């Protein structure tokens, strides 16, 4: 068999390209290696002779010989190759022990709606009660309970084993801190609260205990669990409002207004999510949701009119309820949940204004 002859000018481009390809790959894996022909000539003088005859270089390479004869070969030059710097940089995000952040990083409530569910009733109660010292202390205890929720869920292992191993220390410290602050605020608020309002402190405690049972059984994300959580957060407004001398019946109607509004909002949002799942019967869900919202809203309005409440307190039932009805009928895409949440927040703020004026 005749061996191919690689000599002369016609084969020069192929040999040069092959050498450049080898050098490019070497410079890719070893950043300190020469990346060009000129750098290679300066780094390895022994390669100058073979480069003068590219055809001879390529033939020796294909034949399995070295790039230069033994008498022309220069002493090997060591090119330092850094130890897997690129691999370390790529694999660093996959580490199971990243650098810890601040104390509260990742330990605040995930759901932005809970701030509205707690803040709107408390602001209304503080406005109509005149914000006495006992009301402020109880408001601090309510916010401490909200802040303690995420550390508790994490320590129970409901956020995954990897995150529990990484953030358990910070969660324990943050939970103890807000728990201590909440206990102190609750004790000071209970001592300074009027005697007739102290029995109503059991409302947020009992409802909060039921929420903890739902969390323990991993049922806090169900419809009943979310509605119960909104009722437990809004229940703090009852003793806060009574701290300023408000009658118990009036404080209960304040809590009932927000409770119904948040329940309708939760129902509408869950209906929007369920309607875009595979094989969902959108027409059936739309009709069921609309009928349920209209029935609850009509019953509440008729009861308020029959009780002789202030007209503004009756109208305060409508903003969130009408938005919830519109969501049940339109069934927008779940990609718009952020806009839906802010729309419900604006409607809840309008409820705050109407209740504040109607109760003052």
C-alpha positions in Angstrom: 0.0 0.0 0.0 1.3 3.4 -0.9 1.7 5.8 1.9 0.3 9.3 1.4 2.9 11.9 0.6 2.6 15.2 2.6 5.2 17.5 1.3 5.2 20.7 -0.7 3.1 23.8 -0.8 -0.3 22.3 -1.8 -0.6 20.6 1.7 0.6 23.6 3.7 -2.9 25.1 4.6 -4.1 21.7 6.0 -1.1 21.3 8.2 -1.2 24.8 9.5 -4.9 24.5 10.2 -4.4 21.2 12.1 -1.6 22.7 14.3 -3.8 25.8 15.0 -6.7 23.5 16.0 -4.5 21.6 18.4 -3.1 24.8 19.9 -6.6 26.3 20.3 -7.9 23.3 22.2 -4.8 23.2 24.4 -5.3 26.9 25.3 -8.9 26.2 26.0 -8.2 23.6 28.7 -4.9 25.0 29.9 -5.1 28.9 30.0 -1.3 29.1 30.3 -0.6 27.2 27.1 0.4 29.1 23.9 -2.7 29.9 21.8 -1.0 31.0 18.5 1.8 29.9 16.2 4.0 32.7 17.2 3.6 32.0 20.9 4.4 28.3 20.3 7.6 29.2 18.4 8.8 31.4 21.2 7.8 28.8 23.9 9.2 25.7 22.1 12.2 26.3 19.9 12.3 22.7 18.9 9.1 23.1 16.8 10.7 25.6 14.4 12.2 22.9 12.2 9.1 20.9 11.6 7.1 24.0 11.0 9.4 24.8 8.1 8.0 21.7 6.4 4.3 21.3 7.3 3.8 18.3 5.1 6.5 16.4 7.0 4.9 17.5 10.3 1.5 16.2 9.3 2.9 12.9 8.0 4.8 12.3 11.2 1.7 13.1 13.2 -0.5 10.7 11.3 2.2 8.0 11.5 2.3 8.2 15.3 5.7 9.8 15.6 6.7 12.8 17.5 6.5 16.3 16.1 10.3 16.6 15.8 13.1 14.1 15.6 15.0 13.2 18.7 18.1 15.2 17.7 15.9 18.3 17.0 13.6 18.0 20.0 14.0 20.7 22.6 13.8 20.0 26.3 10.2 19.9 27.3 8.8 23.1 28.6 6.2 22.9 31.4 3.2 25.1 30.8 1.4 25.6 34.1 -2.2 24.7 33.9 -4.3 26.2 36.8 -6.2 23.6 38.9 -9.7 23.5 37.5 -10.6 27.1 38.1 -13.3 27.1 35.5 -14.8 23.9 36.9 -14.8 25.3 40.4 -16.5 28.5 39.1 -19.2 26.5 37.3 -19.9 24.1 40.1 -19.9 26.7 42.9 -23.7 27.5 42.5 -24.4 23.8 43.0 -22.8 23.7 46.4 -25.1 22.6 49.2 -23.5 25.0 51.7 -23.6 28.5 50.2 -22.5 31.6 52.1 -25.3 32.5 54.5 -27.0 35.8 54.1 -28.6 38.1 56.6 -30.6 36.8 59.6 -34.0 37.4 58.0 -33.1 36.4 54.4 -35.7 33.9 53.3 -37.5 33.9 56.6 -40.2 36.5 55.9 -43.7 35.3 54.8 -43.7 34.3 51.2 -47.3 35.3 50.5 -47.7 39.0 50.1 -51.4 38.8 50.7 -50.9 38.0 54.4 -49.6 41.5 54.9 -52.9 42.9 53.7 -54.9 40.3 55.6 -53.3 41.4 58.9 -52.5 45.1 58.1 -55.8 46.3 56.8 -57.9 45.1 59.8 -55.3 46.4 62.3 -55.0 49.8 60.6 -58.8 50.1 60.7 -59.0 49.1 64.3 -56.2 51.4 65.3 -57.9 54.3 63.5 -61.3 53.9 65.0 -59.9 53.1 68.5 -57.5 56.1 68.7 -54.5 53.8 69.0 -54.1 53.5 72.8 -51.1 51.8 74.3 -52.8 48.4 74.7 -53.8 48.4 71.0 -50.2 49.1 69.9 -48.9 46.4 72.1 -51.4 43.9 70.7 -50.6 45.0 67.1 -46.9 44.3 67.8 -47.8 40.8 69.1 -49.9 40.2 65.9 -47.0 41.1 63.6 -44.6 38.9 65.7 -46.9 35.9 65.2 -46.9 36.5 61.5 -43.1 36.8 61.4 -42.8 33.5 63.3 -44.7 31.5 60.8 -42.0 31.0 58.2 -39.3 29.9 60.7 -41.7 27.5 62.2 -42.6 25.9 58.9 -38.9 25.6 58.0 -38.0 23.9 61.3 -40.9 21.5 60.8 -39.2 20.4 57.6 -41.8 21.6 55.2 -39.3 23.6 53.1 -37.1 20.7 52.1 -34.2 18.9 53.7 -31.5 20.9 52.0 -32.9 24.3 53.0 -33.7 23.0 56.5 -30.0 21.9 56.9 -28.8 25.2 55.6 -31.1 27.7 57.4 -32.2 25.9 60.5 -29.8 27.8 62.7 -31.0 31.2 61.5 -34.6 30.1 61.6 -34.2 29.0 65.2 -32.6 32.3 66.2 -35.1 34.4 64.3 -38.1 32.4 65.6 -36.9 32.7 69.2 -36.4 36.5 68.7 -39.8 37.3 67.3 -41.5 34.8 69.7 -40.0 36.6 72.7 -41.0 40.0 71.3 -44.5 38.7 70.6 -44.9 37.2 74.1 -43.7 40.5 75.8 -46.0 42.6 73.6 -49.0 40.3 74.2 -48.4 40.4 78.0 -48.2 44.2 78.1 -51.2 44.5 75.9 -53.3 42.1 77.9 -52.4 43.9 81.2 -53.4 47.4 79.9 -56.5 46.2 78.0 -59.9 47.0 79.4 -61.4 44.1 81.4 -64.4 43.7 79.1 -62.1 43.2 76.1 -59.8 40.6 77.6 -62.0 37.6 76.8 -61.8 38.4 73.1 -58.0 37.8 73.2 -59.0 34.1 73.0 -60.2 34.6 69.4 -56.8 35.0 67.7 -55.2 32.5 70.0 -57.8 29.7 69.3 -57.9 30.4 65.5 -54.1 30.6 65.5 -53.9 27.2 67.2 -56.1 25.7 64.5 -53.8 27.2 61.9 -50.9 25.5 63.5 -52.7 22.2 63.3 -53.2 22.8 59.6 -49.5 23.6 59.2 -48.5 20.5 61.1 -50.6 18.3 58.8 -49.4 20.2 55.7 -52.8 21.5 54.9 -52.2 25.2 55.2 -52.3 25.6 51.3 -55.8 24.2 51.1 -58.8 26.4 50.6 -60.0 25.9 54.2 -56.5 26.4 55.5 -56.1 29.7 53.7 -59.5 31.0 54.7 -58.8 30.0 58.3 -55.5 31.8 58.3 -57.2 35.0 57.0 -59.8 34.8 59.8 -57.1 34.2 62.4 -55.1 37.3 61.2 -58.1 39.5 61.1 -59.2 38.4 64.6 -56.5 40.5 66.1 -58.6 43.6 65.1 -61.3 42.7 67.6 -59.4 43.3 70.9 -57.4 46.1 69.3 -60.7 47.9 68.4 -62.2 47.3 71.8 -59.1 48.7 73.5 -60.4 52.2 72.5 -63.9 51.5 74.0 -65.6 50.2 70.8 -68.6 47.8 71.6 -68.0 44.2 71.0 -70.7 43.9 68.4 -69.2 46.7 66.3 -65.7 45.1 66.6 -67.2 41.8 65.5 -68.8 43.4 62.4 -65.4 44.9 61.5 -63.8 41.4 61.7 -66.7 39.9 59.8 -66.4 42.4 56.9 -62.8 41.7 56.4 -63.2 38.0 57.0 -65.9 37.7 54.2 -63.8 39.9 51.9 -60.7 37.8 52.3 -62.6 34.5 52.0 -64.1 35.6 48.7 -60.7 36.8 47.4 -59.1 33.5 48.3 -61.9 31.6 46.6 -61.6 33.6 43.4 -57.8 33.2 43.2 -57.9 29.5 43.7 -60.7 29.2 41.1 -58.5 31.1 38.6 -55.6 28.7 39.2 -57.8 25.6 39.0 -59.5 26.7 35.8 -56.2 26.7 33.8 -55.2 23.2 34.8 -55.3 20.4 32.3 -58.8 18.9 31.7 -60.4 21.6 33.8 -64.1 22.3 33.2 -63.9 26.1 33.0 -67.6 26.6 32.4 -68.6 24.6 35.4 -66.0 26.3 37.6 -67.1 29.8 36.3 -70.8 29.1 37.1 -70.0 27.6 40.5 -67.7 30.4 41.6 -70.0 33.2 40.4 -73.1 31.7 42.1 -71.2 31.1 45.4 -69.8 34.7 45.4 -73.2 36.2 44.6 -74.9 34.1 47.3 -72.5 35.0 50.0 -72.3 38.7 49.1 -76.1 39.0 48.8 -76.6 37.3 52.2 -74.1 39.6 53.9 -75.6 42.8 52.4 -79.1 41.8 53.3 -78.0 41.0 56.9 -76.2 44.3 57.2 -79.3 46.3 55.9 -81.6 44.4 58.3 -79.3 45.2 61.3 -79.4 48.9 60.5 -75.7 49.4 60.0 -74.3 52.6 58.6 -74.6 52.7 54.8 -70.8 53.0 54.4 -70.4 49.9 56.4 -72.7 48.1 54.1 -71.0 49.4 51.0 -67.6 48.3 52.5 -68.7 44.7 51.7 -68.7 45.3 48.0 -65.2 46.3 46.7 -63.4 43.0 47.3 -66.6 41.0 46.6 -67.1 42.6 43.2 -63.5 42.1 42.2 -63.8 38.4 43.3 -67.0 38.1 41.2 -65.2 39.6 38.2 -62.4 37.1 38.6 -64.8 34.2 38.7 -66.5 35.3 35.5 -63.4 36.3 33.5 -61.0 33.6 34.8 -57.8 35.4 33.7 -54.5 33.6 33.2 -52.5 32.6 36.3 -49.6 34.6 34.8 -51.5 37.7 35.9 -51.7 36.7 39.6 -49.3 39.5 40.5 -51.7 42.1 39.0 -54.7 40.3 40.5 -53.1 40.5 44.0 -52.5 44.2 43.7 -56.1 44.7 42.5 -57.4 42.9 45.5 -55.1 45.0 47.7 -56.5 48.2 46.3 -60.0 46.9 46.8 -59.2 46.1 50.4 -57.8 49.6 50.9 -61.1 51.0 49.7 -62.8 48.8 52.2 -60.5 50.2 54.9 -61.5 53.8 54.0 -65.2 53.0 53.9 -65.1 51.2 57.3 -63.0 53.9 58.9 -65.4 56.6 57.9 -68.5 54.5 58.8 -67.2 53.5 62.2 -65.8 56.9 63.2 
